[in-house]
């Protein structure tokens, strides 16, 4: 007979270990020794099992408890149960202490050393992020207990299935282990409460509203940390430049943008332009500092730029508390000034946040505001790294590492945000599409070879299988958001209480991961071809259709997103590989785009097509194209790619050329192209690129994402 230990190790059954534990229980009850008859009966009971039979440790202990009760040793049974619980607690503590030692002494970086929910935004290991890491296992247990309890109240038929779906890895609850508290995921916030009352609504300290630019910048940084600590993901500030301008006009006068060379102060001697840059620096360097909350990460922050048509559509009816209105001429000046300053600053220090998005309004054939179209291409050609969102409707906006946000029912993405609409994502549950399609095939007894020939004949059956899983997910989402509403009612969600977000505008997001691999499983090729497009539209169309059917209550709205899956991609891949599912042998993780990031044969133009309307129009949460290039293009080439994006309906994209940072601390030279050796001092260069959505050093990536990054294809030309 074999015993399966808690760590999965298999050992021969040893009755003496059972005897020792039982004897301790009898002694605890005042008995001198364990009755021989009981030990004989117990040994006989175990002897009834075949030699090749395997027990888990917990099952063995259950048998002992039952036998004690059967022979009326009730007091001993109680002592034995207490013994088990005590040792369970000790095992948990020992496990956590062992993990702390492993984390501290491992040569791996913070991301690879993380047990779960790893993040490349953590630069170094220290006691602050260790605090966050050590309790992730317990956090997950608490979250699952609360979810199962709420599901038993609301949807008892799926309460047990919830944990089964998680453990079977067909779904993933994002950042489940980050906190024992129920928090919303990401939020796009209005800055109006800050202008009205300062950070009082978030920290309760009674700070008054900012009176000048200096006060605003200080409180803005505080607000970014306060908001970030009380959600799981990103915080977007779409009104940033409007409010920055408001305080600039207070300090320097309403025509400050025309007087930037005038002195703003004598001691020290600084012009208005220099003073504005000083405050840019204060904010940017402030939000790039790590904090103790969220495992010593910098707060994930986003800001938005707008062309004139976009801005006027969004803010023409906007008024500040004193009755003044933002000025487009001044806001436009600040947007361009900040973008140029930030680009220059990244040649001095590599900075991750804020993630920037340029919002451009199209008439269907071209960008209406030619000045901002030209400026966007110019900034790309100068090596700046930001996102572009193109829409033919000002009701839509995007920011951050992906996706879009349409300010209407059923459309928001957790990683984006037009702020001022006080919205965000309540929760994200992602489907492992490669495992799901293989579970369906196994249930129906379809071989892979058969599906390669007949999948589309069976597509409706697959669709119904997917719908059956979605039906459960809507209940999981509803339970989670109900817990959020209860937390809000208890006054514990300050972002909502203070007016930065509105809870009923938080969307419950269904994410997708492994769609490329699912397509490959049924014999499709992941490039620009109709069968692959039909497969992708079958998946996204089914989810879109079901989201609309279930978004009937304004308190519970659903959308879908092709999630970045920074860490989840490798988790899903390895879980599936270890459990015997088919996975591509030439990868270490699942893909995060509609094309394969390492595919040398998919051209830049095809990548735009693959992220155009044919593939993405049903993704109301959207998907982001990260176009990897070996070197920067000319302004003219970027203008042509913007035109190509409009023609193909590619709404959200960025161009990613790796940056290089000298590892010599006395040199610290930075160039906006990939280089192995520093041209100034000859020292090795450190590579920075997008882990998925935000810029980080490649050596901060976890081991799987690091390996994937080494095999990404960076196009040498546009064709």
NORCORKA-V913930 format. One record per residue. NEAR is the number of other C-alpha atoms within 10 Angstrom. D_FIRST is the distance of its C-alpha to the first C-alpha in whole Angstrom. Layout:
near=[NEAR	NEAR]
d_first=[D_FIRST	D_FIRST]
//
This chain:
near=[15	17	20	17	13	10	6	9	8	14	13	12	19	11	13	10	10	16	16	11	15	25	20	17	24	20	14	15	15	9	13	10	12	16	11	9	9	15	16	10	13	18	15	11	13	15	12	8	12	10	11	9	10	17	18	14	14	13	13	14	18	12	14	21	20	13	17	20	15	11	11	11	16	13	15	23	23	16	20	24	17	13	17	16	12	12	12	12	12	12	12	14	12	12	13	18	13	13	18	17	11	13	22	16	10	12	10	17	19	27	24	22	20	21	15	19	17	21	19	25	24	21	19	13	18	14	13	16	21	18	16	19	26	19	16	22	18	16	20	19	15	18	19	19	13	18	21	23	16	19	22	15	12	16	16	13	12	19	20	13	14	20	16	13	16	14	11	14	19	20	26	23	19	18	19	25	23	25	21	18	17	26	24	24	25	29	36	33	27	24	23	17	18	24	21	15	15	24	23	17	19	24	15	9	10	12	15	15	17	20	13	16	21	17	14	22	21	15	21	23	18	18	20	21	23	18	23	24	16	22	23	24	25	25	29	34	23	28	19	20	21	24	20	22	24	24	21	23	19	13	16	18	12	15	12	19	20	13	14	16	13	14	16	20	11	8	6	8	10	16	17	21	18	16	17	21	16	13	17	18	16	15	21	18	16	20	23	19	13	19	16	15	18	23	23	22	21	23	27	24	25	26	25	28	27	23	23	21	16	23	19	15	13	15	16	12	9	13	12	14	9	7	7	10	15	20	17	18	12	21	23	21	15	20	20	16	15	17	18	14	14	21	20	14	14	18	17	14	14	17	19	21	22	24	23	23	28	22	29	29	26	18	12	14	11	19	22	18	16	13	11	21	21	16	15	25	21	17	18	22	20	16	22	22	26	24	29	25	25	26	25	19	15	19	14	21	30	36	34	28	30	32	30	30	26	21	17	10	15	26	24	35	37	36	31	34	37	30	27	20	17	23	29	34	30	29	29	26	23	24	26	25	23	26	26	20	22	20	15	16	17	12	10	11	11	14	12	17	12	13	16	15	11	13	19	16	10	10	14	12	14	20	17	12	16	19	16	11	15	18	14	18	20	22	18	25	24	23	22	24	25	16	18	21	18	14	15	17	11	9	11	16	23	18	24	19	16	17	18	25	24	19	25	18	24	30	34	32	29	28	26	24	27	28	26	24	26	22	21	18	21	22	18	19	16	22	21	19	12	11	16	21	20	15	21	22	19	18	18	23	18	17	25	20	12	17	23	14	10	14	18	13	8	12	15	21	26	30	28	29	30	27	29	23	22	23	23	23	21	21	20	26	25	18	14	19	15	11	9	9	14	18	23	13	8	6	15	20	25	27	23	25	22	26	22	19	20	16	15	12	11	19	19	20	16	16	22	28	23	25	28	22	18	17	22	26	18	22	23	23	31	26	29	31	28	24	19	21	19	15	19	21	19	14	18	13	14	22	19	13	17	24	17	18	22	23	16	17	22	29	29	29	24	20	22	25	25	26	25	26	28	24	18	15	8	8	14	19	20	23	19	21	19	18	18	15	16	21	14	11	13	13	18	16	22	22	22	23	20	21	24	20	21	22	22	22	22	21	17	22	27	24	18	18	24	17	15	20	18	10	13	14	18	19	19	14	12	12	9]
d_first=[0	4	7	10	13	17	18	16	14	10	9	6	6	9	11	14	14	14	16	19	19	20	22	24	24	26	28	29	31	33	30	30	27	24	24	22	22	21	18	17	17	15	12	13	12	9	9	10	7	6	4	5	5	6	8	11	12	15	13	11	15	16	15	16	19	20	19	22	24	23	24	27	26	28	29	26	24	27	27	23	24	27	24	22	25	27	24	24	27	27	24	27	30	28	27	31	32	30	31	35	35	33	36	39	38	37	39	39	41	41	40	37	36	36	33	34	38	39	43	45	48	46	48	47	44	45	44	46	43	40	41	41	38	36	36	35	31	33	36	34	32	35	36	34	34	38	37	35	37	40	39	38	41	43	41	38	37	36	34	31	31	33	30	28	31	31	27	27	30	33	35	36	37	40	40	37	36	40	41	40	43	44	46	48	47	51	54	58	60	64	66	68	67	67	71	71	70	68	64	65	63	60	60	62	64	67	68	71	72	72	76	76	74	73	71	70	68	67	66	64	62	61	60	58	56	56	55	52	51	51	49	46	48	52	55	58	62	64	67	67	70	72	71	72	75	76	76	78	81	81	81	83	85	84	86	83	82	86	86	83	85	87	86	84	84	86	84	82	84	82	83	81	79	78	77	75	73	72	71	69	68	67	65	63	62	61	59	57	56	52	52	49	48	46	44	48	49	52	53	53	56	58	62	64	67	70	72	76	75	72	73	76	74	71	73	77	77	75	77	76	77	80	81	81	79	77	79	78	80	79	75	76	77	74	72	73	74	70	69	71	70	67	67	69	67	64	65	65	62	59	59	56	57	59	58	61	62	65	66	69	70	71	73	71	73	73	73	76	76	77	78	74	73	75	73	70	70	72	69	67	69	69	66	65	61	61	60	63	63	65	66	69	68	69	66	63	62	60	59	56	53	53	55	57	58	61	62	62	59	56	56	55	53	51	52	56	58	62	62	65	63	61	57	54	50	49	45	44	41	40	39	36	38	37	33	35	37	34	32	35	35	31	32	35	34	36	36	37	40	41	41	43	46	46	45	48	48	45	46	47	43	42	44	43	40	41	43	40	38	42	42	39	40	44	42	40	43	45	43	43	47	47	46	48	51	50	50	53	54	53	55	53	53	56	57	58	59	62	62	61	59	59	55	56	57	53	52	48	47	45	44	43	41	40	43	44	40	40	43	42	39	41	44	46	48	48	52	55	55	55	52	50	53	52	48	49	51	49	46	49	51	48	48	51	52	49	50	54	53	51	53	55	55	57	55	52	53	50	51	49	49	47	46	46	42	43	39	38	38	36	33	33	34	30	28	29	29	25	24	26	29	32	34	37	36	40	39	37	38	39	43	45	48	49	50	48	49	48	50	53	55	55	58	60	61	58	56	59	59	55	56	59	60	58	55	55	57	55	53	55	53	54	52	54	55	54	57	56	59	59	63	65	67	71	72	74	70	68	71	70	67	68	70	67	65	67	68	64	63	61	61	59	59	59	60	57	59	57	58	58	59	60	57	60	61	64	65	62	64	63	64	63	62	59	60	58	60	63	66	68	66	64	60	57	57	54	54	54	53	52	48	49	51	52	54	51	51	48	47	46	44	40	39	38	42	43	42	43	46	47	47	49	52	55	58	61	64	64	64]
//
